Amino acid sequence: MTGSDLTPTTAGRRDPTTGTAGSAGTAGTVRTADGAGTTGPSMLGRVCLVTGAAGGMGAAIATSLARSGATVVLVARDRAGGEAVARAITTATGNTRVEVLIGDLSDQSAVRRLAAEFTAAHRELHVLVNNAGAHFRVRSVSADGIEMHLAVNHLAPFLLTNLLLGALQAGAPSRIVNIGSASMSDTRQVKITRTARPVVLDLDDLQSRHHFAPMEVYARSKLQLLMCGYAFARRLAGSGVTVNTVHPGLTATSVVDAIAAPALAPLLPLVKRLLLTAEEGARAAVHLATSPWLEKTTGRYFLRQVQARSPEFTYDTALQDQLFDTSARLVGLPTPVPHLTR
């Protein structure tokens, strides 16, 4: 299946979010369980993998991709939760091509196992959505001895992406969508003054052994995901695999529950009502995963559906490469990674 099979007619028009011209193609209409048609990019014949898919925004992303006709592979921590979401997606969309892989993404052996299970079942992967994320109020380490923010929010998607690159290249044109966070530009939880407090990248203390402030460490892990995404995009240039990062907007997910100070817990229900719903937050990721306008867009950062600038130092390619190589060593990959060039 070629990229033109997935694109609605866009010749001569420009994407309002990027200013780039669209390419010609065909629109798709997929029938949902209630018989209603959803018009948009058809993902029939495409395989999509979504991490953190057992609830919240991950489940919403997976549901939207299933509704467009894709085969959707959910990654969940426990089988009962993952299979319950799979059944709910099939009921909502009528799409029975919903699969479940189980793995604790903080455990590198589990990441390797689920990647092997995926490649045993699928030769090609067309969309990888690295959605899983977590926030921890107290410093703890994974089974591999890695600080948990670093393990879950950065190294897990970094390792999984590397392990699935063969399938992504076989499925090209294909897309990697990383769920980032605008907290990297301002780590303040209470914004009283106008002065932002951007996160600092300290390559000598990636494990946050010397200084652990939960929000800062969370934001740093998302910064690392973004910067390695930029490095992946450079190294995959011309391969047909694109890599982009998106901040979906402030969304009412379990991460919000974890980030909120205990004193604010009684107010959380009210606060979350003011945030985006999981379905609203999912739209930005689905846009990056499916929009025909973005087929060749790579190495970009989006605030919801609009291209934006990340902190200026994140564009330092030498720093990106240093972080990439350090990350590779932390997950047991050789440096330089043999299937990627700089």
RARA-V533632 format. One record per run of one state. SS is the DSSP state (2 for helix, 1 for strand, 0 for the rest). FROM is the first residue (numbers start at 1). LEN is the number of residues. Records with the same first field share a line. If there is no record, write none. Layout:
SS = FROM-LEN / FROM-LEN
//
This chain:
0 = 1-2 / 7-4 / 12-2 / 15-6 / 23-5 / 32-5 / 41-6 / 51-5 / 68-3 / 77-2 / 94-4 / 103-5 / 122-5 / 131-10 / 142-5 / 164-1 / 171-3 / 180-2 / 186-17 / 206-8 / 236-5 / 248-3 / 252-2 / 260-2 / 274-2 / 277-1 / 291-1 / 295-5 / 304-2 / 309-3 / 316-1 / 331-12
2 = 3-4 / 56-12 / 79-15 / 108-14 / 148-16 / 165-6 / 182-4 / 203-3 / 214-22 / 254-6 / 262-12 / 278-13 / 292-3 / 312-4 / 317-14
1 = 11-1 / 14-1 / 21-2 / 28-4 / 37-4 / 47-4 / 71-6 / 98-5 / 127-4 / 141-1 / 147-1 / 174-6 / 241-7 / 251-1 / 276-1 / 300-4 / 306-3
//
